[in-house]
């Protein structure tokens, strides 16, 4: 039996056990009933995919038997059907591998996304803007809601730093492995001799925290208001609407100035602060998850990359998963599922000890 079929059977056994518990009259009134029903509901997509996978394998076995027929027309028909079934089986197998990735407690949470230009000057800031657009387009495709919390633009029209919240179905589950250093290799528009430059952008993805998740004592906050700087409307630059919040125990500082309203800027800053504090707390509780923001993004040095975007080759390579796609324009336009699926499965196999870490060959 293949590893995939074995794990499908394990999931089916778990589902049967959950169904038996839910059918027990003595269990109905207990507090864990809702959680048990929720766990069973989370297994449904996996069970459905498993049933489709088994059906396709059965169909393939039947068609392969036709290859032994004496009739050439039947053998030709069988070869054509095999050519159709093989990619469909691989597609469902890939779906199953993603569904079998162990669940993270934060998978259902919304996220705070932070993107910052790293090394590379103006070219880095331009690519930071490209990445923000990429994640925004991906979010639109999944019908997630993106709310801009803070943005600092560069003189070239790029982005020095952008912070946004993304809300929707299982946002953290899909984006959690995007945190790290993203490297771009391309010819800048300002390069007259056509030389390829290498720049980096850092991405942090933090699960959004509710007020009940993080208790913040107002006495531990220093709140400063000031006049917003940079481009903006008349009110933005002529009133004290910008807000900077310093969390004294941790030293974390958050500033928002995009809104004309001081209150709105304060609320946005508090949302970012709560997410950063939750991430720090989770990092202390489970250091192996590397949830601390500084661990996510490193120093921004060119060598500390998780992914490379090579424009000359129209190539995207994720160095952790060993996944390479030659469709860079589509990826930057938000077509991320194939890339994200590969990363999720590869990293899960490494964590579970079913695969060795990928060697990071320079590319």
Secondary structure per residue as TSV (DSSP state, phi and psi in degrees):
chain	resnum	aa	ss	phi	psi
A	1	X	-	360.0	135.6
A	2	X	-	-70.3	158.9
A	3	X	H	-58.7	-38.0
A	4	X	H	-65.1	-44.6
A	5	X	H	-66.4	-36.5
A	6	X	H	-62.4	-43.1
A	7	X	H	-72.1	-29.7
A	8	X	H	-64.5	-43.5
A	9	X	H	-61.3	-40.7
A	10	X	H	-61.0	-42.1
A	11	X	H	-66.6	-39.0
A	12	X	H	-65.1	-38.5
A	13	X	H	-64.0	-40.7
A	14	X	H	-63.5	-41.0
A	15	X	H	-63.3	-41.5
A	16	X	H	-62.8	-40.4
A	17	X	H	-63.4	-40.3
A	18	X	H	-66.8	-40.7
A	19	X	H	-63.6	-38.8
A	20	X	H	-65.3	-38.2
A	21	X	H	-65.5	-43.1
A	22	X	H	-66.9	-28.0
A	23	X	H	-82.8	-10.1
A	24	X	-	-75.6	118.6
A	25	X	T	-59.5	-30.9
A	26	X	T	-73.4	-16.9
A	27	X	T	-90.9	-19.3
A	28	X	T	-58.4	-33.9
A	29	X	T	-91.8	-0.4
A	30	X	S	-79.4	156.0
A	31	X	T	-65.3	-26.3
A	32	X	T	-84.7	4.2
A	33	X	H	-58.5	-48.0
A	34	X	H	-62.7	-41.2
A	35	X	H	-67.4	-37.2
A	36	X	H	-64.3	-43.6
A	37	X	H	-63.5	-37.2
A	38	X	H	-66.8	-41.2
A	39	X	H	-63.1	-41.1
A	40	X	H	-63.4	-40.2
A	41	X	H	-62.5	-36.0
A	42	X	H	-69.2	-24.7
A	43	X	H	-80.5	-18.3
A	44	X	H	-56.1	-48.7
A	45	X	H	-58.7	-37.6
A	46	X	H	-66.4	-43.0
A	47	X	H	-64.3	-40.7
A	48	X	H	-63.8	-44.3
A	49	X	H	-65.7	-37.7
A	50	X	H	-62.7	-40.0
A	51	X	H	-64.9	-41.4
A	52	X	H	-64.6	-38.4
A	53	X	H	-64.3	-45.7
A	54	X	H	-61.7	-42.4
A	55	X	H	-62.2	-42.8
A	56	X	H	-65.0	-40.7
A	57	X	H	-64.3	-38.9
A	58	X	H	-64.7	-43.2
A	59	X	H	-61.0	-41.6
A	60	X	H	-64.2	-42.2
A	61	X	H	-61.4	-41.4
A	62	X	H	-64.8	-40.6
A	63	X	H	-68.9	-38.1
A	64	X	H	-64.3	-30.7
A	65	X	H	-64.1	-27.8
A	66	X	G	-68.1	-19.3
A	67	X	G	-66.5	-17.5
A	68	X	G	-86.2	-5.3
A	69	X	-	-68.0	152.4
A	70	X	S	-77.3	-27.8
A	71	X	-	-72.7	120.8
A	72	X	H	-64.6	-35.1
A	73	X	H	-63.1	-39.6
A	74	X	H	-65.8	-39.8
A	75	X	H	-66.2	-38.2
A	76	X	H	-64.8	-42.7
A	77	X	H	-62.8	-38.2
A	78	X	H	-65.4	-42.0
A	79	X	H	-63.4	-39.3
A	80	X	H	-65.9	-39.9
A	81	X	H	-69.0	-36.8
A	82	X	H	-63.3	-40.7
A	83	X	H	-63.0	-29.1
A	84	X	H	-80.6	-39.1
A	85	X	H	-74.1	-37.0
A	86	X	H	-55.8	-52.4
A	87	X	H	-66.2	-30.8
A	88	X	H	-67.7	-39.7
A	89	X	H	-64.4	-42.7
A	90	X	H	-65.3	-35.9
A	91	X	H	-63.7	-45.8
A	92	X	H	-69.1	-35.9
A	93	X	H	-62.2	-39.8
A	94	X	H	-65.6	-40.3
A	95	X	H	-60.9	-41.8
A	96	X	H	-65.4	-41.2
A	97	X	H	-61.5	-37.7
A	98	X	H	-67.9	-43.4
A	99	X	H	-66.1	-25.0
A	100	X	T	-86.4	-4.8
A	101	X	S	-62.0	130.8
A	102	X	-	-54.3	142.6
A	103	X	-	-77.0	136.1
A	104	X	-	-95.0	138.2
A	105	X	T	-56.9	-23.1
A	106	X	T	-95.5	3.7
A	107	X	T	-55.6	-33.1
A	108	X	T	-85.8	-2.3
A	109	X	S	-79.6	155.7
A	110	X	-	-74.9	171.8
A	111	X	E	-130.9	158.1
A	112	X	E	-105.2	119.8
A	113	X	E	-104.2	126.7
A	114	X	E	-122.2	128.0
A	115	X	E	-125.1	128.9
A	116	X	E	-132.6	139.0
A	117	X	E	-65.8	134.4
A	118	X	-	-103.8	-126.1
A	119	X	S	-79.7	145.7
A	120	X	S	122.0	4.1
A	121	X	H	62.3	-134.6
A	122	X	H	-64.1	-33.2
A	123	X	H	-63.6	-37.0
A	124	X	H	-64.9	-39.9
A	125	X	H	-68.4	-34.6
A	126	X	H	-65.9	-40.1
A	127	X	H	-72.3	-30.3
A	128	X	H	-59.5	-40.5
A	129	X	H	-64.2	-37.8
A	130	X	H	-62.9	-42.4
A	131	X	H	-67.2	-39.2
A	132	X	H	-62.5	-41.0
A	133	X	H	-64.1	-39.9
A	134	X	H	-59.8	-47.6
A	135	X	H	-69.4	-34.3
A	136	X	H	-64.5	-43.8
A	137	X	H	-65.7	-38.6
A	138	X	H	-63.3	-42.6
A	139	X	H	-62.5	-41.4
A	140	X	H	-61.0	-40.6
A	141	X	H	-64.4	-27.8
A	142	X	T	-99.1	5.8
A	143	X	T	61.7	36.3
A	144	X	-	-87.0	158.6
A	145	X	E	-102.4	126.8
A	146	X	E	-108.2	125.8
A	147	X	E	-120.3	119.0
A	148	X	E	-72.1	125.5
A	149	X	E	-101.2	-37.1
A	150	X	E	-162.1	140.7
A	151	X	E	-147.1	135.8
A	152	X	E	-121.7	114.8
A	153	X	E	-92.8	154.9
A	154	X	-	-94.4	170.1
A	155	X	T	-67.2	-21.2
A	156	X	T	-88.4	-1.8
A	157	X	S	96.2	2.8
A	158	X	-	-86.0	-163.5
A	159	X	E	-125.9	119.3
A	160	X	E	-73.9	-42.4
A	161	X	E	-156.9	137.9
A	162	X	E	-140.0	137.5
A	163	X	E	-126.2	130.6
A	164	X	E	-142.9	153.1
A	165	X	E	-102.5	141.9
A	166	X	E	-125.5	121.8
A	167	X	E	-119.5	140.4
A	168	X	S	162.4	-160.4
A	169	X	T	-80.6	114.3
A	170	X	T	53.1	48.6
A	171	X	H	-66.1	-48.1
A	172	X	H	-62.4	-36.2
A	173	X	H	-56.6	-39.7
A	174	X	H	-83.4	-33.0
A	175	X	H	-104.0	-4.0
A	176	X	G	-61.6	-28.3
A	177	X	G	-89.9	6.8
A	178	X	G	-81.8	-11.1
A	179	X	-	-72.7	134.4
A	180	X	E	143.7	-165.1
A	181	X	E	-98.1	125.5
A	182	X	E	-105.9	126.7
A	183	X	E	-107.6	136.4
A	184	X	E	-118.7	137.9
A	185	X	E	-124.2	111.1
A	186	X	E	-161.7	170.4
A	187	X	-	-89.8	115.1
A	188	X	-	-64.3	153.8
A	189	X	T	-63.8	-22.5
A	190	X	T	-88.3	-2.6
A	191	X	-	-86.1	112.7
A	192	X	T	-80.4	-23.1
A	193	X	T	-100.6	6.7
A	194	X	-	73.2	22.5
A	195	X	-	-82.2	141.4
A	196	X	-	-80.5	129.8
A	197	X	E	-107.4	150.6
A	198	X	E	-112.6	126.2
A	199	X	E	-132.6	165.4
A	200	X	E	-132.3	155.2
A	201	X	E	-135.2	137.7
A	202	X	E	-100.6	140.0
A	203	X	E	-124.3	129.9
A	204	X	E	-119.5	135.2
A	205	X	E	-125.8	114.4
A	206	X	E	-119.3	134.5
A	207	X	E	-62.5	132.5
A	208	X	-	-71.1	135.4
A	209	X	-	-100.5	138.2
A	210	X	-	-84.4	164.4
A	211	X	T	-61.4	-30.9
A	212	X	T	-74.3	-19.9
A	213	X	T	-77.4	-34.7
A	214	X	S	-129.7	115.4
A	215	X	-	-90.8	116.9
A	216	X	-	-113.4	120.6
A	217	X	-	-79.4	119.3
A	218	X	G	-52.8	-27.0
A	219	X	G	-68.8	-17.3
A	220	X	G	-93.7	7.9
A	221	X	E	-111.7	138.7
A	222	X	E	-112.7	119.7
A	223	X	E	-112.0	119.5
A	224	X	E	-113.3	137.4
A	225	X	E	-113.5	146.1
A	226	X	E	-155.3	173.7
A	227	X	-	-80.4	131.7
A	228	X	-	-68.3	147.0
A	229	X	-	-113.2	170.4
A	230	X	S	84.6	-175.7
A	231	X	S	-65.5	149.6
A	232	X	-	167.3	178.5
A	233	X	-	-75.0	176.0
A	234	X	H	-58.7	-45.8
A	235	X	H	-66.4	-34.1
A	236	X	H	-61.2	-38.3
A	237	X	H	-96.4	-3.8
A	238	X	H	-119.8	-0.2
A	239	X	S	-125.6	159.6
A	240	X	S	-82.8	71.3
A	241	X	-	-100.2	-20.3
A	242	X	E	-70.4	143.5
A	243	X	E	-128.4	131.6
A	244	X	E	-121.0	125.5
A	245	X	E	-114.4	127.0
A	246	X	E	-112.4	123.4
A	247	X	E	-90.2	106.7
A	248	X	T	-62.5	-42.6
A	249	X	T	-62.9	-37.9
A	250	X	T	-97.7	-19.7
A	251	X	T	81.1	3.6
A	252	X	E	-67.9	137.4
A	253	X	E	-125.6	129.7
A	254	X	E	-128.3	135.2
A	255	X	E	-131.4	135.8
A	256	X	E	-132.8	138.2
A	257	X	-	-144.8	7.0
A	258	X	S	-71.5	-28.8
A	259	X	S	-89.7	154.5
A	260	X	S	-74.8	-23.5
A	261	X	-	-90.5	127.8
A	262	X	H	-61.9	-39.4
A	263	X	H	-63.7	-43.2
A	264	X	H	-64.0	-40.3
A	265	X	H	-63.9	-38.5
A	266	X	H	-65.2	-43.0
A	267	X	H	-63.4	-39.8
A	268	X	H	-66.1	-42.5
A	269	X	H	-62.4	-39.6
A	270	X	H	-66.1	-35.4
A	271	X	H	-62.5	-44.5
A	272	X	H	-65.4	-43.1
A	273	X	H	-61.7	-44.1
A	274	X	H	-60.9	-41.4
A	275	X	H	-63.5	-41.4
A	276	X	H	-68.5	-37.8
A	277	X	H	-69.3	-39.3
A	278	X	H	-62.4	-41.2
A	279	X	H	-63.1	-41.7
A	280	X	H	-63.1	-42.3
A	281	X	H	-64.4	-41.9
A	282	X	H	-67.8	-32.1
A	283	X	H	-66.3	-37.6
A	284	X	H	-69.6	-37.2
A	285	X	H	-75.3	-30.6
A	286	X	-	-143.4	79.3
A	287	X	G	-61.3	-27.9
A	288	X	G	-66.5	-18.0
A	289	X	G	-78.9	-8.5
A	290	X	-	51.7	45.8
A	291	X	-	-85.9	-9.2
A	292	X	S	-63.6	134.7
A	293	X	H	-58.2	-39.4
A	294	X	H	-66.6	-32.6
A	295	X	H	-69.6	-32.4
A	296	X	H	-63.5	-46.5
A	297	X	H	-104.5	-9.7
A	298	X	T	58.4	-143.1
A	299	X	T	-99.7	-8.9
A	300	X	-	86.3	8.0
A	301	X	-	-67.8	151.8
A	302	X	T	-61.3	-27.7
A	303	X	T	-77.8	-19.6
A	304	X	S	-93.9	64.7
A	305	X	-	-114.7	149.1
A	306	X	S	-101.0	-22.5
A	307	X	E	-151.3	146.9
A	308	X	E	-122.8	134.8
A	309	X	E	-112.7	106.1
A	310	X	E	-106.2	108.9
A	311	X	T	-72.3	-35.0
A	312	X	T	-62.4	-35.4
A	313	X	T	-101.1	2.4
A	314	X	T	50.8	44.3
A	315	X	E	-120.2	140.3
A	316	X	E	-121.2	125.0
A	317	X	E	-124.8	124.3
A	318	X	E	-97.1	116.1
A	319	X	T	-75.3	-20.3
A	320	X	T	-78.5	-37.9
A	321	X	T	-97.8	-12.1
A	322	X	T	69.4	27.5
A	323	X	E	-100.4	127.5
A	324	X	E	-126.8	129.1
A	325	X	E	-122.6	137.6
A	326	X	S	-104.4	61.0
A	327	X	-	-149.4	54.6
A	328	X	H	-55.7	-46.3
A	329	X	H	-57.5	-40.4
A	330	X	H	-66.6	-40.3
A	331	X	H	-61.9	-47.6
A	332	X	H	-67.2	-15.7
A	333	X	T	-92.6	8.3
A	334	X	T	103.4	4.2
A	335	X	-	-84.8	81.8
A	336	X	-	-108.2	-11.3
A	337	X	H	-58.7	-45.2
A	338	X	H	-61.5	-41.9
A	339	X	H	-66.1	-48.6
A	340	X	H	-63.9	-39.4
A	341	X	H	-61.0	-44.3
A	342	X	H	-61.8	-41.3
A	343	X	H	-66.3	-45.6
A	344	X	H	-59.0	-46.8
A	345	X	H	-67.7	-45.2
A	346	X	H	-62.5	-45.0
A	347	X	H	-68.9	-35.5
A	348	X	H	-64.6	-40.9
A	349	X	H	-65.4	-36.2
A	350	X	H	-67.2	-45.0
A	351	X	H	-62.2	-40.0
A	352	X	T	-79.8	-3.7
A	353	X	T	80.0	11.5
A	354	X	S	-90.6	-1.2
A	355	X	S	-153.2	151.6
A	356	X	-	-86.6	151.5
A	357	X	-	-55.6	141.1
A	358	X	-	-67.4	137.8
A	359	X	-	-72.3	135.4
A	360	X	-	-92.0	78.3
A	361	X	-	-68.6	140.4
A	362	X	-	-69.2	128.8
A	363	X	-	-134.0	360.0
